[in-house]
Amino acid sequence: MASLKAFYTIPELYKYLTEDFGPKKGGHAIQRKVDNVYKGITYQELKEETDAFAFGLAALGLKKDDCVALISENRPEWVYADFAMQLLGIINVPLYPSLTSDSIEYILNDSESKAIIVSTGFQLNKVQKIMKNCKHLKHIIILNDHDDVSASDNLFTFKQIQEKGKSIQKNNPELLKKNSAEIKENDVCTIIYTSGTTGEPKGVILTHENIISNVNAVLDVYPITKEDIFLSFLPLCHIFERMAGYYTAFAAGCTVYYAESIEKVATNLQEAKPTLMTSVPRLFERIQSRIIKNIESQSVTKQKIFYWALQIGNQFAAAKKKGNVPLTLSIKHGVADKLVFKKIREKTGGRLRFFISGGAALPKELGEFFEAVGIKIVEGYGLTESSPVITANRPDDYKFGTVGKPLPGVEVKIATDGEILARGPNIMKGYYKKKKETEETIINGWLHTGDIGVFDSEGYLMITDRKKHLFKTSAGKYIAPTHIENIFLASKYIDQFVLIYEALKEYADAHKIPYKNEADLTNNEQIYKLIENDMAKLQKQLANYERVRKFALLDKPFTIETGEITPSLKIKRKVVEEKYNYLIEKMYYGGMEKD
């Protein structure tokens, strides 16, 4: 489905949404939790809140091409603030709420942000710590109401800014209309700092054309309509959720529900009953793990019924793709659906048409598992630098183990060394203040993604690894580690090579292995042998030179806070190698290891 009408800038989308479409459609643009109940925000309320805030930003002297940072969890005010900035031509610099004060300081200085919008007192404290080091920063705006925050030269609440705006609006009611009319396609919309798995963050400059072209391309290939309901839980500061779960959802006239947190997604799914949702493989892994864990705690009879149903589901999905479902299989599938699959789908609200997965590779087996259950996951691929989608599987044209086919208007080719190159209107303008890095990344109009891939015989793109992750063994063999790592996700004890301690504790309890904490488990010889045997089974399919020979067990998982993974849940290899260098050395020269 196409967007509601042709849009070329974010202000054009906002104007149509709040002045034409919204009043005709009625209903709510956004739903969020208030006192534990979802309550709606109408299009008129969206306009009133946004306009007042935009006028307020203008009252602070902020203008076109100024940078303003925004650090907040997903909430309606994120949308108000973003739309307000776009109406004035202010460049939105979104930050992850998990960032440290040092990282915030670096980005504020590099972007020369004149103001920062923070969500809570916790975020405010982080900014106040480093404000004296940020020479361009003049104003802080806090979204939450705080009794102890009184308007001062540099600190305001969201509502105080809106009050300032309302007085300006009375005297100059045409200000927003005039300013937004001057915003052009090639103007900068946002600078998004990539967390990166190595090196310091780089500011990706994206224009209105970059993002809107991606929105339009997505709506060309996905059947999204004004009847659809999105549940949004991925960070809006990440370009995937911002483009797909925010701009695309609004461009199609959908209603967006905000999840309370990743921990509450399971509950919010049943409350919001979404028809569409963007997600990352990590969520699907969690759901699958819970399903399997629940099944394995039940009687042998119920386990047999589940695994029989799963087998039937796989057979049915394969036959359906070929366009030939035998009657007996169809009958069996109806029974399996009633006994097993329908109950699982009800956990997602019961109305989900499909998930859109991005951010990391979706293991083939995971896609097939959910397809068997009757939940479709379509995976796309892209980077912040491409706004973000380059290729995508379609709901009616998909293949697990691939990231689909190029979006309309986007060209993709494979370089001689296997690197994926992309060209199109969605490719970034460049890295902010980094001419050299820009020229190394965009060559003759082609974005060098840093990913290694290949097209299969049917035109689906397969990602095999990151270019910089390839390494050479002492025998001269080149190895791409990602597909090897993904194999181990099949183990219930391993998750991205991070042990799931609940499963280990169950094993230890069943085998009377004494322990006080996770460290006791990881240092236990029996536990080590358990993992060793599990890994041996899993890597039988690998070539001899690809097999994992030595490993170490950690007693704590990688987290964003401790710096081993990015906010989009990708492992920072360089950080891990540096932080656990002593363990790596020990694997090679002594201690528990796999020979």
C-alpha positions as CSV (number, residue, x, y, z in Angstrom):
1,M,0.0,0.0,0.0
2,A,1.2,3.5,-0.8
3,S,1.3,6.3,1.8
4,L,-1.8,8.4,2.4
5,K,-0.5,10.9,-0.1
6,A,2.8,12.0,-1.6
7,F,5.2,13.4,1.0
8,Y,8.6,14.9,0.5
9,T,9.4,16.2,4.0
10,I,8.5,15.4,7.5
11,P,6.6,18.7,7.9
12,E,4.4,17.8,4.9
13,L,3.6,14.4,6.6
14,Y,2.7,16.2,9.8
15,K,0.5,18.8,8.1
16,Y,-1.5,16.3,6.2
17,L,-1.8,13.9,9.2
18,T,-3.0,16.6,11.7
19,E,-5.0,18.9,9.4
20,D,-6.5,16.7,6.7
21,F,-6.4,12.9,7.5
22,G,-6.8,13.0,11.3
23,P,-10.0,15.1,11.5
24,K,-11.6,12.9,8.8
25,K,-10.5,9.6,10.3
26,G,-11.1,10.5,13.9
27,G,-10.0,8.1,16.6
28,H,-6.5,8.1,18.1
29,A,-3.0,8.7,16.6
30,I,-1.2,7.3,19.7
31,Q,-2.0,5.2,22.7
32,R,0.0,5.2,25.8
33,K,-0.3,3.9,29.4
34,V,-1.8,6.2,32.0
35,D,-2.5,4.7,35.4
36,N,-2.0,1.2,34.0
37,V,-4.6,1.7,31.3
38,Y,-4.0,2.5,27.6
39,K,-5.5,5.9,26.8
40,G,-5.6,7.5,23.4
41,I,-4.2,10.8,22.0
42,T,-6.3,12.3,19.1
43,Y,-4.8,13.9,16.1
44,Q,-6.0,17.3,17.3
45,E,-4.2,16.7,20.7
46,L,-1.1,15.7,18.8
47,K,-1.2,18.9,16.9
48,E,-1.9,21.1,19.9
49,E,0.9,19.6,22.0
50,T,3.4,19.7,19.1
51,D,2.6,23.2,17.9
52,A,2.9,24.6,21.4
53,F,6.3,23.0,21.9
54,A,7.5,24.1,18.4
55,F,6.6,27.7,19.2
56,G,8.3,27.3,22.6
57,L,11.6,26.2,20.9
58,A,11.3,29.2,18.6
59,A,10.9,31.4,21.7
60,L,14.3,30.1,23.0
61,G,15.9,31.4,19.8
62,L,16.3,27.9,18.2
63,K,16.1,28.0,14.5
64,K,16.7,26.1,11.2
65,D,19.9,24.0,11.1
66,D,20.5,24.3,14.8
67,C,21.1,20.9,16.5
68,V,19.0,19.8,19.5
69,A,19.6,16.5,21.2
70,L,16.8,14.3,22.5
71,I,17.4,11.6,25.1
72,S,14.2,9.8,26.1
73,E,12.4,6.5,26.3
74,N,9.6,5.9,23.8
75,R,6.6,8.1,24.8
76,P,4.3,10.6,23.1
77,E,6.6,13.5,24.0
78,W,9.3,12.0,21.8
79,V,7.0,12.4,18.9
80,Y,5.9,15.9,19.9
81,A,9.5,17.0,20.2
82,D,10.6,15.5,17.0
83,F,7.7,16.9,14.9
84,A,8.2,20.3,16.6
85,M,11.9,20.3,15.6
86,Q,11.1,19.3,12.0
87,L,8.5,22.1,11.7
88,L,11.3,24.6,12.5
89,G,14.0,22.9,10.5
90,I,15.9,22.0,13.7
91,I,18.2,19.0,13.4
92,N,17.2,16.2,15.8
93,V,20.1,14.4,17.4
94,P,18.5,11.4,19.2
95,L,20.5,9.7,22.0
96,Y,20.0,6.3,23.6
97,P,18.8,6.6,27.3
98,S,21.5,4.0,28.2
99,L,24.4,6.3,27.2
100,T,26.8,7.4,29.9
101,S,27.6,11.0,30.7
102,D,30.9,10.7,28.8
103,S,29.2,9.5,25.6
104,I,26.5,12.2,25.9
105,E,29.3,14.8,26.3
106,Y,31.1,13.6,23.2
107,I,27.9,13.7,21.1
108,L,26.7,17.1,22.4
109,N,30.1,18.7,21.6
110,D,30.6,17.0,18.3
111,S,27.1,18.0,17.1
112,E,27.4,21.4,18.7
113,S,23.9,20.9,20.1
114,K,22.4,24.1,21.5
115,A,19.8,22.4,23.6
116,I,19.0,18.9,25.0
117,I,15.6,17.4,25.8
118,V,15.7,14.8,28.5
119,S,13.0,12.5,29.8
120,T,13.6,12.1,33.5
121,G,15.5,13.4,36.5
122,F,18.0,10.5,36.0
123,Q,18.8,11.7,32.5
124,L,18.9,15.3,33.7
125,N,21.6,14.4,36.3
126,K,23.8,12.9,33.6
127,V,23.6,16.0,31.5
128,Q,24.1,18.4,34.5
129,K,27.3,16.6,35.3
130,I,28.9,17.4,32.0
131,M,27.1,20.7,31.1
132,K,30.1,22.8,32.0
133,N,32.1,20.9,29.4
134,C,29.6,21.5,26.6
135,K,30.3,25.0,25.3
136,H,27.5,25.1,22.8
137,L,24.8,23.8,25.1
138,K,22.5,26.6,26.3
139,H,19.2,25.0,27.3
140,I,18.0,21.8,29.0
141,I,14.3,20.8,28.7
142,I,12.9,18.0,30.9
143,L,9.8,16.1,29.8
144,N,8.7,14.9,33.2
145,D,7.1,17.5,35.5
146,H,9.4,18.3,38.5
147,D,8.2,20.5,41.3
148,D,11.8,21.5,42.0
149,V,12.4,22.6,38.4
150,S,11.6,26.3,38.1
151,A,12.2,28.1,34.8
152,S,15.7,29.5,34.7
153,D,18.2,30.7,32.1
154,N,18.9,27.2,31.0
155,L,16.5,24.7,32.6
156,F,12.8,24.3,31.7
157,T,10.1,21.6,31.9
158,F,8.3,20.5,28.7
159,K,5.2,22.4,29.9
160,Q,7.1,25.6,30.6
161,I,8.4,25.6,27.0
162,Q,4.8,25.0,25.8
163,E,3.6,28.0,27.8
164,K,6.3,30.1,26.3
165,G,5.2,28.9,22.9
166,K,1.5,29.7,23.4
167,S,2.4,33.4,24.1
168,I,4.5,33.5,20.9
169,Q,1.7,31.8,19.0
170,K,-0.7,34.5,19.8
171,N,1.6,37.2,18.4
172,N,2.9,35.3,15.4
173,P,0.4,32.5,14.5
174,E,1.9,32.0,11.0
175,L,5.5,31.3,12.3
176,L,5.3,27.5,12.0
177,K,3.5,27.6,8.7
178,K,6.1,29.9,7.2
179,N,9.1,28.0,8.6
180,S,7.9,24.5,7.6
181,A,7.1,25.7,4.1
182,E,10.8,26.5,3.7
183,I,12.0,22.9,4.6
184,K,13.2,21.2,1.4
185,E,13.9,17.5,0.6
186,N,17.7,17.9,0.8
187,D,17.6,19.7,4.2
188,V,19.1,17.8,7.1
189,C,16.4,16.1,9.2
190,T,18.5,14.3,11.8
191,I,22.1,13.4,12.8
192,I,22.1,9.9,14.3
193,Y,25.3,8.8,16.1
194,T,26.0,5.1,15.5
195,S,27.1,3.4,18.6
196,G,29.4,1.2,16.5
197,T,31.1,-2.0,17.6
198,T,34.5,-0.3,17.3
199,G,35.8,3.3,17.5
200,E,34.2,6.5,18.5
201,P,30.6,7.3,17.4
202,K,30.0,8.8,14.0
203,G,27.2,11.2,13.3
204,V,25.1,9.9,10.3
205,I,23.6,12.9,8.4
206,L,20.1,12.0,7.0
207,T,18.0,14.3,5.0
208,H,14.2,14.4,4.6
209,E,14.6,12.7,1.2
210,N,16.7,9.9,2.7
211,I,14.0,9.0,5.2
212,I,10.9,9.8,3.2
213,S,12.1,7.8,0.2
214,N,12.6,4.8,2.5
215,V,9.1,5.3,4.0
216,N,7.6,5.3,0.5
217,A,9.6,2.3,-0.6
218,V,8.5,0.3,2.4
219,L,4.8,1.2,1.8
220,D,5.2,0.1,-1.8
221,V,6.0,-3.4,-0.8
222,Y,4.2,-3.9,2.6
223,P,0.4,-4.0,2.8
224,I,0.1,-1.5,5.6
225,T,-3.2,0.4,5.9
226,K,-5.0,2.9,8.2
227,E,-6.7,0.0,9.9
228,D,-3.4,-1.4,11.2
229,I,-2.2,-1.1,14.8
230,F,1.5,-0.9,15.7
231,L,3.0,-1.8,19.1
232,S,6.3,0.2,19.5
233,F,9.0,-1.0,21.9
234,L,12.3,-0.6,20.0
235,P,14.0,2.7,20.8
236,L,12.8,5.6,18.7
237,C,16.4,6.9,18.7
238,H,17.3,4.0,16.5
239,I,16.6,4.7,12.8
240,F,14.8,1.3,12.3
241,E,12.0,2.1,14.7
242,R,11.9,5.8,13.9
243,M,11.4,5.1,10.1
244,A,9.3,2.0,10.3
245,G,7.3,2.2,13.6
246,Y,6.9,6.0,13.6
247,Y,7.1,7.8,10.2
248,T,5.9,4.8,8.1
249,A,3.1,4.0,10.6
250,F,1.9,7.6,10.5
251,A,2.3,7.9,6.8
252,A,-0.1,5.0,6.4
253,G,-2.6,6.4,9.0
254,C,-2.0,3.6,11.6
255,T,-2.4,3.9,15.3
256,V,0.7,3.5,17.4
257,Y,0.7,2.0,20.9
258,Y,3.8,2.5,23.0
259,A,5.0,-0.5,25.1
260,E,5.9,0.3,28.7
261,S,9.3,-1.4,28.4
262,I,10.9,-4.5,26.9
263,E,10.0,-6.4,30.1
264,K,6.3,-5.5,29.6
265,V,6.1,-6.3,25.9
266,A,4.4,-9.7,26.6
267,T,1.7,-8.0,28.6
268,N,1.3,-5.1,26.2
269,L,0.9,-7.4,23.2
270,Q,-2.2,-8.9,24.8
271,E,-3.5,-5.4,25.7
272,A,-2.8,-3.6,22.4
273,K,-3.6,-6.5,20.2
274,P,-1.4,-5.1,17.4
275,T,-1.7,-6.2,13.7
276,L,2.0,-5.2,13.0
277,M,5.2,-4.9,15.0
278,T,8.8,-4.1,14.3
279,S,11.2,-6.2,16.4
280,V,14.7,-7.7,16.7
281,P,15.6,-11.4,16.8
282,R,16.3,-11.2,20.5
283,L,12.5,-10.9,21.2
284,F,11.7,-13.9,19.1
285,E,14.4,-15.9,20.8
286,R,12.9,-15.0,24.2
287,I,9.4,-15.9,23.1
288,Q,10.6,-19.3,21.6
289,S,12.6,-20.0,24.8
290,R,9.6,-19.4,27.0
291,I,7.3,-21.6,24.8
292,I,9.8,-24.5,24.8
293,K,10.5,-24.1,28.6
294,N,6.7,-24.2,29.2
295,I,6.2,-27.3,27.0
296,E,9.1,-29.2,28.7
297,S,7.6,-28.6,32.1
298,Q,4.4,-30.3,31.0
299,S,3.4,-34.0,30.7
300,V,5.0,-36.3,28.2
301,T,1.7,-36.5,26.3
302,K,1.4,-32.7,26.0
303,Q,5.0,-32.6,24.8
304,K,4.3,-35.2,22.1
305,I,1.2,-33.2,21.0
306,F,3.3,-30.0,20.7
307,Y,6.1,-31.5,18.7
308,W,3.6,-33.3,16.5
309,A,1.8,-30.1,15.9
310,L,5.1,-28.3,15.1
311,Q,6.0,-31.0,12.5
312,I,2.6,-30.6,10.9
313,G,3.0,-26.8,11.0
314,N,6.3,-27.1,9.1
315,Q,4.8,-29.4,6.5
316,F,1.8,-27.2,6.0
317,A,3.9,-24.1,5.6
318,A,6.1,-25.8,3.0
319,A,3.1,-27.2,1.1
320,K,1.4,-23.8,1.2
321,K,4.4,-22.1,-0.4
322,K,4.3,-24.7,-3.2
323,G,0.6,-23.9,-3.7
324,N,-0.5,-27.5,-3.0
325,V,-1.8,-28.5,0.4
326,P,-3.2,-32.1,0.5
327,L,-6.6,-32.4,2.2
328,T,-5.3,-34.8,4.9
329,L,-2.5,-32.3,5.8
330,S,-5.0,-29.5,5.9
331,I,-7.2,-31.4,8.3
332,K,-4.2,-32.3,10.5
333,H,-3.2,-28.7,10.5
334,G,-6.6,-27.6,11.6
335,V,-6.4,-29.9,14.6
336,A,-2.8,-28.7,15.4
337,D,-3.9,-25.1,15.2
338,K,-6.8,-25.6,17.6
339,L,-4.8,-27.7,20.1
340,V,-1.5,-25.7,20.1
341,F,-1.0,-22.8,17.7
342,K,-4.0,-20.7,18.4
343,K,-3.1,-20.6,22.1
344,I,0.4,-19.4,21.3
345,R,-0.9,-16.7,18.9
346,E,-3.3,-15.4,21.5
347,K,-0.2,-14.5,23.5
348,T,0.6,-11.9,20.8
349,G,-2.9,-10.5,21.0
350,G,-4.4,-12.8,18.4
351,R,-4.5,-10.2,15.5
352,L,-0.9,-10.0,14.4
353,R,-0.5,-10.2,10.6
354,F,3.3,-10.2,10.6
355,F,6.4,-9.1,12.5
356,I,9.1,-7.0,10.7
357,S,12.5,-8.0,12.0
358,G,15.7,-6.0,11.7
359,G,18.7,-4.9,13.6
360,A,20.5,-8.3,13.5
361,A,20.4,-11.5,11.6
362,L,17.3,-13.7,12.1
363,P,18.3,-17.3,12.4
364,K,16.6,-19.4,9.7
365,E,15.4,-22.0,12.2
366,L,13.7,-19.2,14.3
367,G,11.8,-17.9,11.3
368,E,10.6,-21.4,10.4
369,F,9.6,-22.1,14.0
370,F,7.2,-19.1,14.1
371,E,6.0,-19.8,10.6
372,A,4.9,-23.3,11.7
373,V,3.0,-21.7,14.6
374,G,1.3,-19.3,12.2
375,I,3.2,-16.2,13.1
376,K,5.0,-14.7,10.1
377,I,8.3,-12.9,10.5
378,V,9.7,-10.9,7.5
379,E,13.3,-9.9,7.8
380,G,14.9,-6.8,6.3
381,Y,18.4,-5.5,6.1
382,G,20.0,-2.1,6.3
383,L,22.2,0.4,8.2
384,T,21.7,3.8,9.8
385,E,23.6,5.1,6.8
386,S,20.8,3.9,4.5
387,S,17.9,5.3,6.5
388,P,17.9,2.2,7.1
389,V,16.3,-0.4,4.8
390,I,18.2,-1.7,1.8
391,T,16.6,-5.0,1.2
392,A,13.5,-6.7,2.7
393,N,11.5,-9.9,2.5
394,R,7.9,-9.2,1.7
395,P,4.9,-10.9,3.4
396,D,4.1,-12.6,0.1
397,D,7.6,-13.1,-1.1
398,Y,10.1,-14.3,1.6
399,K,12.8,-16.8,2.3
400,F,14.2,-17.5,5.7
401,G,18.0,-17.3,5.9
402,T,18.0,-14.3,3.6
403,V,17.2,-10.6,4.0
404,G,15.0,-10.4,0.9
405,K,15.3,-8.4,-2.2
406,P,16.2,-4.7,-2.8
407,L,13.5,-2.1,-2.0
408,P,12.1,-0.1,-5.0
409,G,14.6,2.6,-6.0
410,V,17.5,1.0,-4.2
411,E,20.3,-0.6,-6.1
412,V,22.4,-3.4,-4.6
413,K,25.5,-5.1,-6.0
414,I,28.3,-7.3,-4.6
415,A,31.9,-6.0,-4.9
416,T,34.7,-8.3,-6.0
417,D,35.7,-8.9,-2.4
418,G,32.1,-9.9,-1.5
419,E,31.2,-6.6,0.2
420,I,27.6,-5.5,-0.2
421,L,27.2,-2.0,-1.9
422,A,24.1,0.0,-2.1
423,R,23.0,3.1,-4.0
424,G,19.8,5.1,-3.9
425,P,17.9,8.2,-2.5
426,N,18.0,6.6,1.0
427,I,21.8,6.8,1.3
428,M,23.1,9.3,3.9
429,K,24.6,12.6,3.0
430,G,27.7,11.6,5.0
431,Y,29.3,11.5,8.4
432,Y,29.1,14.8,10.3
433,K,32.6,16.5,10.4
434,K,34.2,13.4,9.1
435,K,35.1,14.0,5.4
436,K,37.7,11.2,5.3
437,E,35.4,8.5,6.7
438,T,32.6,9.7,4.4
439,E,34.8,9.4,1.3
440,E,35.9,5.9,2.5
441,T,32.3,4.8,2.9
442,I,30.6,6.3,-0.1
443,I,32.6,5.8,-3.3
444,N,31.1,6.9,-6.6
445,G,27.7,7.1,-5.0
446,W,27.8,3.6,-3.6
447,L,27.6,2.9,0.1
448,H,30.1,0.4,1.2
449,T,28.2,-1.4,3.9
450,G,31.0,-3.4,5.5
451,D,28.9,-6.5,5.2
452,I,29.8,-9.6,3.2
453,G,27.0,-11.2,1.2
454,V,25.7,-12.9,-1.9
455,F,22.6,-13.1,-4.0
456,D,21.1,-16.6,-4.3
457,S,19.7,-17.9,-7.6
458,E,16.2,-16.4,-6.9
459,G,17.6,-12.9,-6.2
460,Y,17.4,-13.0,-2.4
461,L,20.3,-11.4,-0.5
462,M,22.2,-13.5,2.1
463,I,24.5,-11.8,4.6
464,T,27.4,-14.0,5.5
465,D,29.3,-11.8,7.9
466,R,30.9,-8.4,8.6
467,K,33.9,-7.7,6.4
468,K,36.0,-6.8,9.5
469,H,35.0,-9.9,11.3
470,L,36.7,-12.3,8.8
471,F,39.8,-13.9,10.2
472,K,42.5,-16.2,9.0
473,T,43.4,-19.4,10.8
474,S,47.0,-20.6,11.2
475,A,46.2,-23.1,8.4
476,G,45.4,-20.2,6.0
477,K,41.6,-20.7,6.0
478,Y,39.3,-17.6,6.1
479,I,36.4,-18.0,8.6
480,A,33.2,-15.9,8.9
481,P,32.3,-16.3,12.6
482,T,28.7,-15.2,12.6
483,H,27.1,-18.3,11.0
484,I,29.1,-20.4,13.4
485,E,28.0,-18.4,16.4
486,N,24.3,-18.7,15.2
487,I,24.5,-22.5,15.2
488,F,25.0,-22.4,19.0
489,L,21.8,-20.5,19.5
490,A,20.1,-23.9,19.1
491,S,21.4,-24.8,22.6
492,K,19.0,-23.9,25.5
493,Y,22.2,-23.2,27.6
494,I,23.7,-20.6,25.2
495,D,22.4,-17.3,23.9
496,Q,24.9,-15.3,21.8
497,F,27.5,-17.3,23.6
498,V,26.1,-16.1,26.9
499,L,24.9,-18.8,29.2
500,I,21.3,-18.9,30.3
501,Y,21.7,-19.6,33.9
502,E,18.1,-20.6,34.6
503,A,18.6,-23.7,32.4
504,L,22.0,-24.4,34.0
505,K,20.5,-24.1,37.5
506,E,17.8,-26.6,36.6
507,Y,20.4,-29.0,35.3
508,A,22.6,-28.5,38.4
509,D,19.6,-29.1,40.7
510,A,18.5,-32.2,38.8
511,H,22.1,-33.6,39.0
512,K,22.7,-32.6,42.6
513,I,25.5,-30.2,41.7
514,P,26.1,-27.8,44.6
515,Y,26.3,-24.1,43.9
516,K,25.8,-20.7,45.6
517,N,25.8,-18.5,42.6
518,E,26.5,-18.3,38.8
519,A,30.3,-18.2,39.3
520,D,30.1,-21.6,41.1
521,L,28.3,-23.0,38.0
522,T,30.8,-21.6,35.5
523,N,33.8,-23.0,37.4
524,N,32.2,-26.5,37.8
525,E,33.8,-29.3,35.8
526,Q,30.5,-31.1,35.3
527,I,28.9,-27.9,33.9
528,Y,31.8,-27.4,31.6
529,K,31.5,-30.9,30.3
530,L,27.7,-30.4,29.7
531,I,28.4,-27.3,27.5
532,E,31.3,-29.1,25.8
533,N,29.1,-32.1,24.8
534,D,26.3,-29.8,23.7
535,M,28.6,-27.8,21.5
536,A,30.1,-31.0,20.0
537,K,26.6,-32.0,18.9
538,L,25.8,-28.6,17.5
539,Q,28.9,-28.1,15.4
540,K,28.9,-31.5,13.6
541,Q,27.7,-29.7,10.4
542,L,30.8,-27.4,10.5
543,A,34.0,-28.1,8.6
544,N,36.8,-29.3,10.8
545,Y,38.7,-26.0,10.6
546,E,35.6,-24.0,11.5
547,R,34.9,-25.9,14.8
548,V,35.2,-24.2,18.1
549,R,38.2,-25.8,19.9
550,K,38.3,-23.8,23.1
551,F,35.8,-21.7,25.1
552,A,35.4,-20.0,28.4
553,L,32.3,-19.7,30.6
554,L,31.2,-16.3,31.9
555,D,29.1,-15.8,35.1
556,K,27.5,-12.6,33.8
557,P,25.8,-11.8,30.5
558,F,26.9,-9.0,28.2
559,T,24.8,-5.8,28.7
560,I,24.5,-2.4,27.2
561,E,25.4,-0.8,30.6
562,T,28.7,-2.7,30.9
563,G,29.6,-1.8,27.3
564,E,29.9,-5.3,25.7
565,I,26.8,-4.8,23.4
566,T,25.4,-1.9,21.5
567,P,21.9,-0.5,22.1
568,S,20.7,-2.5,19.1
569,L,22.0,-5.7,20.9
570,K,25.1,-6.4,18.7
571,I,28.2,-7.6,20.4
572,K,31.1,-5.2,20.5
573,R,33.8,-7.7,19.6
574,K,36.7,-5.3,20.2
575,V,35.4,-4.4,23.7
576,V,34.9,-8.1,24.5
577,E,38.3,-9.1,23.3
578,E,40.0,-6.3,25.4
579,K,37.8,-6.8,28.5
580,Y,38.3,-10.6,28.6
581,N,41.8,-10.8,27.2
582,Y,42.9,-12.6,30.4
583,L,40.4,-15.4,29.6
584,I,41.4,-15.6,26.0
585,E,45.0,-16.0,27.0
586,K,44.0,-18.6,29.6
587,M,42.2,-20.6,26.9
588,Y,45.3,-20.9,24.9
589,Y,47.8,-21.5,27.7
590,G,45.9,-23.2,30.5
591,G,42.8,-23.7,32.5
592,M,39.6,-25.4,31.4
593,E,39.4,-25.6,27.6
594,K,38.3,-27.7,24.7
595,D,41.0,-29.7,23.0
